[in-house]
């Protein structure tokens, strides 16, 4: 009888150990790449199961007109639950293809940490316990260089029931889209007139671009609104250094025209009338 009891005990212990290997918990922080972004392709459901629900958990002091390149902004992530009081998160500033834009900075080292260099920020063990069924994390984001364009702060979130496993938890994803502010520092975009010209200005329908120092055979031309939204983008052969761009259908307003060559970027302001 004792042998049978010992055998049963060992069997149950093996089952518990085996199960624990397949139901990992990440109280001290998840692996990189679970923000739910298109580039990461994974959220916390990879370990916690179920389906991720969309939510609005990320806020910042980035102006609605967009970020100023190189500036530092404060970001806040907040989540709550009627009965759960244990939470986790991971956030990353990325393009839709997963390219990192800007740099994350830890401001609360007791509760948050970086992983994957400066691409991801997430909770520490001390940062999982909420107050009154809610939890808030704060950190900073340093905006990328001029011409980086729009991006999103993607976040994966967990509301945990605290049972020590992954069952019964709720998974959420959140996205805060931001644009580059092209209305400030326009003088920095204005390249030397000896490098290229753009006329007529203001323009009604057909914009002419002449690259006086032709460096590559193929160029890409992008037109963006002052909020950073791409409204036109095309590739052109640059055999003669002259490009004609039809902007007749663009609404009246101010835009930024950027020409991308192999080893340089040229930008100027366009007034469409």
JOLIN-V86327 format. One record per pair of residues at least 4 apart in sequence whose ideal C-beta (glycine too) atoms are under 7 Angstrom apart, sorted by the first residue. I is the first residue (numbers start at 1). J is the second residue. D is the distance in whole Angstrom. If there is no record, write none. Layout:
i = {I	I}
j = {J	J}
d = {D	D}
This chain:
i = {1	2	3	4	5	6	7	8	9	10	11	12	13	14	15	16	17	19	23	23	24	25	25	25	26	26	27	27	28	28	29	29	29	29	29	30	30	30	30	30	32	32	32	33	33	34	34	34	34	34	34	34	35	35	35	35	35	35	35	36	36	36	36	36	36	37	37	37	37	38	39	39	39	39	40	42	43	43	43	43	44	44	44	44	45	45	45	45	45	47	48	48	48	48	49	50	52	52	52	53	54	55	55	56	57	57	57	57	57	57	57	58	58	58	58	58	58	58	59	60	60	60	60	60	61	61	62	62	62	63	65	65	65	66	66	66	66	66	66	67	67	67	67	67	67	68	68	68	69	69	69	69	69	69	70	70	71	72	72	73	73	73	74	74	75	75	75	75	76	76	77	77	77	77	77	78	78	79	79	79	79	80	80	81	81	82	83	84	84	84	84	85	85	85	86	86	86	86	86	87	87	87	87	87	87	88	88	88	88	89	89	89	89	89	89	90	90	90	90	91	91	91	91	92	92	92	93	93	93	93	93	93	93	94	94	94	94	94	94	94	95	95	95	100	101	101	101	102	102	102	102	103	103	104	104	104	104	104	105	105	105	106	106	106	106	106	107	107	107	108	108	108	108	110	111	111	111	111	111	112	112	112	112	112	112	112	113	113	114	114	114	115	115	116	121	123	123	123	127	130	130	144	146	147	147	147	148	149	149	150	150	150	150	150	150	151	152	152	152	153	154	155	155	156	157	157	158	158	159	159	160	161	161	163	163	179	179	179	180	182	182	182	182	183	186	186	189	189	189	190	191	191	191	191	191	193	194	195	195	195	196	196	196	196	196	196	197	197	198	198	198	198	199	201	202	202	202	203	203	203	203	204	205	205	205	206	206	207	207	207	208	209	209	209	209	210	210	211	211	212	214	214	215	215	215	215	216	216	216	217	217	217	218	218	218	219	219	219	219	219	220	220	220	221	221	221	221	221	221	222	222	222	222	223	223	223	223	223	224	224	224	224	224	224	225	225	225	226	231	231	236	247	250	252	252	253	254	254	255	255	256	256	256	257	257	257	258	258	258	259	260}
j = {5	6	7	8	9	10	11	12	13	14	15	16	17	18	19	20	21	23	165	166	47	164	165	166	30	88	125	128	124	125	113	115	122	123	124	34	44	88	90	122	115	116	120	40	42	40	42	43	44	46	90	156	40	90	91	92	154	155	156	40	43	52	154	156	173	92	94	98	154	96	94	96	97	98	98	46	52	156	171	173	48	156	158	171	49	50	51	52	171	166	158	166	169	171	166	171	171	172	173	172	173	172	174	174	77	78	79	155	157	172	174	75	77	91	153	155	174	176	76	73	74	75	76	176	73	74	67	73	178	181	181	183	227	178	179	180	181	227	228	71	73	143	178	180	181	143	181	184	143	144	145	146	148	180	143	145	143	140	142	140	141	143	138	140	139	140	141	153	136	138	89	91	136	137	155	134	136	87	135	157	159	133	134	133	159	133	133	133	159	160	161	129	130	133	128	129	130	160	162	128	130	135	158	159	160	123	128	158	160	122	123	137	155	156	157	120	122	155	156	121	153	154	155	119	120	154	100	101	102	104	141	151	153	98	99	100	101	151	152	154	99	101	151	119	144	148	151	141	142	143	144	118	142	114	118	121	139	141	139	140	142	112	113	114	121	139	138	139	140	112	137	138	139	126	123	124	126	127	137	121	122	123	124	127	137	139	122	124	118	120	121	120	122	120	139	127	128	137	137	134	135	148	188	258	265	267	180	180	228	177	178	179	180	228	229	178	175	176	177	176	175	173	174	173	172	174	169	171	169	170	169	168	169	167	168	227	228	229	228	224	226	228	256	226	190	269	256	267	268	268	195	196	266	267	268	197	212	212	213	266	209	210	211	212	259	266	210	212	207	209	257	268	208	271	271	272	273	207	247	270	272	273	246	247	248	244	246	245	247	270	244	221	243	245	259	241	242	238	241	241	238	241	261	262	263	264	238	261	262	237	238	239	235	237	238	236	238	259	260	261	233	235	260	234	236	243	245	257	259	230	233	258	260	231	232	255	257	270	228	229	230	231	255	256	229	231	255	254	250	255	243	272	272	272	273	272	269	271	270	272	267	269	270	267	268	270	265	266	267	266	265}
d = {6	6	6	6	6	6	6	6	6	6	7	6	6	6	6	6	7	6	5	5	6	7	7	6	4	7	5	6	6	5	6	7	5	6	6	5	7	7	6	6	5	4	5	4	6	7	5	6	5	6	6	5	5	5	6	5	4	6	5	7	4	6	6	5	3	6	5	6	4	5	5	7	5	2	6	5	5	5	6	5	5	5	5	5	6	6	7	5	5	6	6	5	5	5	7	6	5	6	5	5	6	4	5	6	6	6	5	6	6	7	4	7	5	7	5	5	5	4	5	5	6	5	7	6	6	5	5	5	5	7	5	6	7	7	4	5	3	6	5	6	7	4	6	6	6	6	5	6	6	6	5	4	7	7	6	7	5	5	5	7	5	7	7	6	6	7	5	7	6	5	5	6	7	5	6	7	5	5	6	5	7	6	4	6	4	6	7	7	5	6	6	7	5	5	5	6	7	4	5	6	5	4	6	6	7	5	6	4	7	6	6	6	6	7	5	6	4	7	5	5	6	7	4	5	5	6	7	5	5	7	6	6	5	5	6	6	6	6	7	6	4	6	6	5	5	6	4	5	6	5	5	5	4	6	5	5	6	6	6	4	6	6	7	6	7	6	6	5	6	5	7	6	7	5	7	6	5	3	6	6	7	6	6	6	6	6	6	5	6	7	6	5	6	5	5	4	6	7	6	5	4	4	7	6	6	7	6	5	6	7	7	5	7	5	7	6	5	6	5	4	5	7	4	6	4	7	6	6	7	4	5	5	6	7	6	5	3	6	4	6	5	6	5	5	7	5	7	4	6	6	5	6	5	7	7	6	6	6	5	6	7	6	5	6	7	5	5	7	7	5	6	5	5	6	4	7	4	5	6	7	6	6	7	7	4	6	6	4	5	7	6	7	4	6	7	6	5	6	4	7	6	4	5	7	7	7	6	5	5	6	6	7	6	6	6	6	5	6	6	5	7	5	4	6	6	6	6	7	6	6	5	5	7	5	4	5	5	7	6	6	5	7	6	5	5	6	6	6	6	7	5	6	5	6	6	6	6	6	4	6	6	6	7	7	6	5	6	7	4	4	6}
